[in-house]
């Protein structure tokens, strides 16, 4: 029985050339680029454009789920009015989306 296993094992073995190995590594790198790196770069660019387009009066949502109206915009921070009497100062990159006008009134 051990003899058959050895023969079957030996029949399937072959030395791969270094060229085949580099081709496989290249294919894996290309797959990583198109499935991981490129989509992440696209999301980062969209978020940067979103932060650049924020203006006073926009209604925004933060990563924590807080919705408010932008009162003032600094270089790194945004002050947003959550209700009539309260404002929050948040980091600019914490804004996840800009909501349509009137969203706060409908809530």
C-alpha positions as CSV (number, residue, x, y, z in Angstrom):
1,X,0.0,0.0,0.0
2,X,2.8,2.4,0.8
3,X,4.3,1.7,-2.7
4,X,1.1,3.0,-4.5
5,X,1.0,6.2,-2.5
6,X,4.6,6.9,-3.3
7,X,4.1,6.3,-7.0
8,X,1.0,8.5,-7.1
9,X,2.8,11.2,-5.2
10,X,5.8,11.1,-7.5
11,X,3.6,11.1,-10.7
12,X,2.0,14.5,-9.7
13,X,5.3,16.3,-9.0
14,X,7.0,18.6,-11.4
15,X,9.4,21.4,-10.9
16,X,7.9,24.8,-11.7
17,X,10.0,27.3,-13.4
18,X,10.8,30.6,-11.8
19,X,9.0,32.4,-14.6
20,X,5.7,30.7,-13.7
21,X,6.3,31.8,-10.1
22,X,6.8,35.5,-11.1
23,X,3.7,35.3,-13.3
24,X,1.6,34.0,-10.4
25,X,2.9,36.7,-8.1
26,X,2.1,39.3,-10.8
27,X,-1.4,38.0,-11.1
28,X,-1.9,38.1,-7.4
29,X,-0.6,41.7,-7.2
30,X,-3.0,42.7,-10.0
31,X,-5.9,41.1,-8.2
32,X,-5.0,42.9,-5.0
33,X,-4.8,46.2,-6.9
34,X,-8.2,45.9,-8.5
35,X,-10.1,44.4,-5.6
36,X,-8.5,46.2,-2.6
37,X,-6.2,49.1,-3.4
38,X,-8.1,50.9,-6.2
39,X,-11.5,50.9,-4.5
40,X,-10.0,52.2,-1.3
41,X,-8.3,55.0,-3.2
42,X,-11.6,55.8,-4.9
43,X,-13.4,56.0,-1.5
44,X,-10.6,58.2,0.0
45,X,-10.8,60.6,-3.0
46,X,-14.7,60.8,-2.7
47,X,-14.4,61.6,1.0
48,X,-11.8,64.3,0.4
49,X,-14.1,65.9,-2.2
50,X,-17.0,65.7,0.2
51,X,-15.0,67.5,3.0
52,X,-13.9,70.2,0.5
53,X,-17.5,70.8,-0.6
54,X,-19.0,71.3,2.9
55,X,-20.2,74.9,3.4
56,X,-22.0,76.8,6.2
57,X,-25.6,75.7,6.5
58,X,-25.2,72.2,5.2
59,X,-26.8,69.4,7.2
60,X,-24.2,66.7,7.9
61,X,-24.0,63.3,9.6
62,X,-21.0,62.3,11.6
63,X,-19.4,58.8,12.0
64,X,-21.2,58.6,15.4
65,X,-24.6,59.1,13.7
66,X,-25.1,62.7,15.0
67,X,-26.9,65.0,12.6
68,X,-26.5,68.7,12.6
69,X,-26.2,71.9,10.6
70,X,-22.8,73.4,10.0
71,X,-22.3,76.7,11.8
72,X,-18.6,77.4,11.2
73,X,-15.9,75.7,9.3
74,X,-12.2,75.7,10.4
75,X,-9.2,74.1,8.9
76,X,-9.5,70.9,10.9
77,X,-12.7,71.3,12.9
78,X,-16.4,72.0,12.1
79,X,-18.8,73.5,14.6
80,X,-22.3,72.1,14.0
81,X,-25.6,73.1,15.6
82,X,-27.4,70.1,16.8
83,X,-30.4,72.0,18.3
84,X,-31.4,75.6,19.0
85,X,-29.2,75.8,22.1
86,X,-26.4,73.4,21.5
87,X,-23.4,73.1,19.2
88,X,-20.7,70.5,18.8
89,X,-17.2,71.0,17.7
90,X,-16.1,67.9,15.7
91,X,-13.1,67.0,13.6
92,X,-13.7,67.6,9.9
93,X,-12.9,64.0,8.9
94,X,-15.6,62.7,11.2
95,X,-18.3,63.9,8.7
96,X,-19.5,60.9,6.6
97,X,-22.2,62.5,4.5
98,X,-24.1,65.6,3.6
99,X,-27.9,65.3,3.9
100,X,-30.5,67.0,1.8
101,X,-31.8,70.4,3.1
102,X,-34.7,70.0,5.6
103,X,-33.6,66.6,6.9
104,X,-33.3,67.8,10.5
105,X,-36.8,69.4,10.4
106,X,-38.3,66.1,9.3
107,X,-36.9,64.2,12.3
